[in-house]
Amino acid sequence: MLVTGGNRGLGRAAAEKLARRGCAVTLTARDLAKGRAAAEEIAAAVPGAEVEALELDLASRASIRRFGEAFEARGGALSVLLNSAGVMQQSKTRRTTIDGFEETLGTNVLGPFLLTKLLLPSLRRAPSARVVNVSSSLHMPGSRGPEVRFDFDDPQLERAYDPDVVLPLMPFASSVEQATDTFAYACLDPALEGVRGKFIRESKITPSSPESNDAAKQRRFWALACEMLGEPDWP
């Protein structure tokens, strides 16, 4: 099982929870020393836990490719990819990744998109594999303030950047325990065998927003992501 961003925050909590449930966990971190420290903490807290740390920066295509090549070289099977790493951008000025992508889009979306593609061979070697992408209920209409509106003409917010600095208050957020319980449910529950493309909230399959189910927009964004990354269409 691979947990991105497993050295801190929700990723760290999820990695430990999954280890407690008997999973062998590989966690990733941008800073390998911090990743190894987190792995050592989990191993100390969970007797017999199998946990390791690997370096990965989802804001860098070069780092993602190095990671994908090294992971694939192991030749093993990957049963679960939990894409939990991400940033919550609160800077008053627009920031970009090393590749020139707007930071939130590059790290939270394009990075996991490319990583998942590169890990497909390892996932396909598993008898049954799952890809779980950590998301948010904020895409739901009326969840908090104005409705979310993705602008395909300005996907990187070059013309209309807004950090939405009321986010630190977050009265709408789930607790760490609730969130990681949901992660574990999505990663492990037998009832989800063969289930695809569902939004899960509080350990229950929940209808996602109408916009997220717009097939035309799904195809358009998929094509946009491939174009931005310079990747051919897949799978």
C-alpha positions as a printed Julia matrix, in Angstrom:
235×3 Matrix{Float64}:
   0.0    0.0     0.0
   1.35   3.42   -1.0
   0.35   6.56    0.89
   1.55   9.86   -0.56
   2.33  12.65    1.87
   2.54  10.11    4.67
   4.99  12.01    6.84
   2.56  14.6     8.21
  -1.08  15.6     8.6
  -3.82  13.33    7.32
  -1.36  11.24    5.33
   0.66  10.48    8.46
  -2.47   9.6    10.44
  -3.76   7.43    7.59
  -0.44   5.6     7.26
  -0.5    4.67   10.94
  -4.15   3.65   10.88
  -3.56   1.39    7.89
  -0.47  -0.12    9.54
  -2.58  -0.89   12.62
  -4.95  -2.77   10.34
  -2.15  -5.01    9.19
  -1.18  -3.3     5.94
   2.39  -3.05    4.73
   2.73   0.69    4.12
   5.1    2.67    1.92
   4.75   6.37    2.67
   6.18   9.2     0.59
   7.55  12.57    1.59
   9.24  15.47   -0.17
  11.87  15.45    2.6
  13.16  11.88    2.91
  14.55  12.47    6.41
  11.1   13.53    7.62
   9.56  10.57    5.86
  11.93   8.15    7.55
  11.26   9.77   10.92
   7.51   9.26   10.4
   8.07   5.63    9.39
  10.15   5.04   12.51
   7.45   6.6    14.68
   4.79   4.36   13.16
   6.97   1.27   13.54
   7.51   2.13   17.21
   3.8    2.71   17.79
   2.61  -0.38   15.92
   4.56  -3.51   16.9
   5.35  -5.63   13.86
   4.34  -2.93   11.38
   5.89  -3.06    7.93
   6.5    0.55    6.97
   9.06   2.32    4.78
   9.56   5.83    3.44
  10.47   6.94   -0.08
  11.16  10.4    -1.5
   8.55  11.98   -3.77
   7.67  15.58   -4.61
   4.32  15.76   -6.38
   5.06  19.34   -7.41
   7.86  18.09   -9.68
   7.36  16.01  -12.8
  11.02  14.95  -12.66
  10.61  13.66   -9.09
   7.41  11.81  -10.01
   9.09  10.14  -12.98
  12.12   9.1   -10.9
   9.82   7.67   -8.27
   7.67   5.84  -10.82
  10.67   4.29  -12.54
  12.24   3.19   -9.25
   8.98   1.77   -7.92
   8.29  -0.1   -11.15
  11.84  -1.51  -11.12
  10.94  -3.41   -7.95
   8.56  -5.5   -10.03
   6.08  -5.95   -7.19
   2.32  -5.56   -7.05
   0.62  -2.5    -5.57
  -2.76  -3.21   -4.03
  -3.71   0.36   -3.02
  -2.55   3.82   -4.03
  -3.82   6.45   -1.61
  -3.23   9.87   -3.15
  -3.39  11.93    0.04
  -0.57  14.47   -0.42
  -1.6   17.99   -1.26
  -1.34  21.68   -0.45
  -3.91  24.16    0.79
  -2.83  27.36   -0.9
  -3.34  30.46    1.24
  -0.67  32.72   -0.22
  -1.9   36.17   -1.19
   0.12  35.92   -4.37
  -0.11  33.24   -7.05
   2.57  30.58   -6.69
   3.79  28.0    -9.19
   5.57  24.65   -9.08
   9.04  24.07  -10.49
   7.31  23.08  -13.75
   5.39  26.36  -13.93
   1.95  25.03  -12.93
  -0.23  26.93  -10.49
   0.74  25.3    -7.19
  -2.59  23.82   -6.12
  -3.43  22.47   -9.56
   0.09  21.13  -10.08
   0.47  19.46   -6.69
  -3.05  18.29   -5.9
  -4.23  17.27   -9.36
  -1.58  17.0   -12.05
   0.98  15.34   -9.75
  -1.3   12.5    -8.62
  -2.64  12.17  -12.18
   0.87  11.5   -13.52
   1.85   9.31  -10.57
  -1.2    7.11  -11.03
  -0.39   6.64  -14.71
   3.2    5.64  -13.96
   2.11   3.15  -11.27
  -0.5    1.41  -13.44
   1.79  -1.57  -14.18
   2.33  -2.16  -10.46
  -1.4   -1.78   -9.76
  -2.27  -4.21  -12.53
   0.02  -6.84  -11.04
  -2.16  -6.96   -7.93
  -5.09  -9.43   -7.95
  -7.32  -6.53   -6.96
  -6.14  -2.93   -6.81
  -7.62   0.4    -5.76
  -6.75   4.03   -6.38
  -8.15   6.35   -3.72
  -7.93  10.1    -4.29
  -8.43  12.35   -1.29
 -10.88  15.08   -2.2
 -13.23  17.48   -0.45
 -16.91  18.11    0.02
 -16.36  21.74   -0.94
 -17.2   20.92   -4.55
 -20.81  20.29   -3.5
 -23.3   23.09   -4.23
 -24.01  25.13   -1.12
 -21.23  23.49    0.9
 -19.66  26.85    1.72
 -20.37  30.15    0.09
 -20.44  30.6    -3.71
 -20.56  27.57   -5.97
 -17.22  26.31   -7.27
 -16.7   27.3   -10.92
 -13.78  25.83  -12.82
 -12.69  28.05  -15.69
 -11.29  26.02  -18.59
 -10.07  29.27  -20.16
  -7.95  30.02  -17.08
  -7.17  26.66  -15.43
  -4.03  27.98  -13.75
  -5.67  31.14  -12.37
  -3.35  33.44  -14.27
  -6.08  36.07  -14.61
  -8.17  35.46  -11.51
  -6.15  34.19   -8.54
  -7.97  34.14   -5.2
  -6.37  32.43   -2.16
  -9.69  32.39   -0.27
  -7.99  33.24    3.03
 -11.0   32.45    5.14
  -9.97  28.77    4.85
  -8.0   28.61    8.15
 -11.32  28.78   10.01
 -12.57  25.59    8.32
 -15.75  24.97   10.36
 -16.81  22.59    7.6
 -13.85  20.19    7.89
 -14.0   16.61    9.16
 -11.92  15.55   12.14
  -8.7   13.64   11.53
 -10.32  10.5    12.96
 -13.37  10.8    10.69
 -11.25  11.51    7.65
  -8.82   8.64    8.17
 -11.66   6.23    8.97
 -13.06   7.12    5.55
  -9.65   6.62    3.94
  -9.37   3.17    5.52
 -12.88   2.29    4.4
 -12.13   3.3     0.83
  -8.82   1.43    0.83
  -9.84  -1.8     2.54
 -13.56  -2.46    2.83
 -14.55  -5.62    0.89
 -17.92  -4.07    0.04
 -16.12  -1.69   -2.34
 -14.57  -4.48   -4.42
 -15.06  -3.52   -8.08
 -16.64  -0.15   -7.21
 -15.26   2.69   -9.34
 -15.57   6.42   -9.63
 -17.52   7.03   -6.43
 -17.36   9.88   -3.93
 -17.09   8.63   -0.35
 -17.88  10.8     2.64
 -17.94   9.66    6.28
 -17.42   6.05    5.15
 -20.46   6.08    2.88
 -20.83   6.33   -0.89
 -22.39   9.75   -1.42
 -23.6   11.43   -4.63
 -21.04  14.0    -5.75
 -21.93  17.32   -7.35
 -23.81  17.44  -10.66
 -20.83  19.2   -12.23
 -18.49  16.36  -11.23
 -20.77  13.95  -13.08
 -20.78  16.0   -16.29
 -19.21  13.52  -18.74
 -18.28  16.21  -21.24
 -16.41  18.2   -18.6
 -14.73  15.03  -17.36
 -13.39  14.27  -20.83
 -12.39  17.9   -21.35
 -10.42  18.07  -18.12
  -8.78  14.68  -18.73
  -7.6   15.93  -22.13
  -6.4   19.18  -20.56
  -4.38  17.32  -17.91
  -2.75  15.1   -20.54
  -1.91  18.15  -22.63
  -0.43  20.1   -19.73
   1.74  17.14  -18.7
   2.73  16.29  -22.24
   1.29  12.79  -21.84
  -0.65  10.76  -24.4
  -4.19   9.79  -23.47
  -4.48   6.83  -21.08
  -5.17   4.17  -19.88
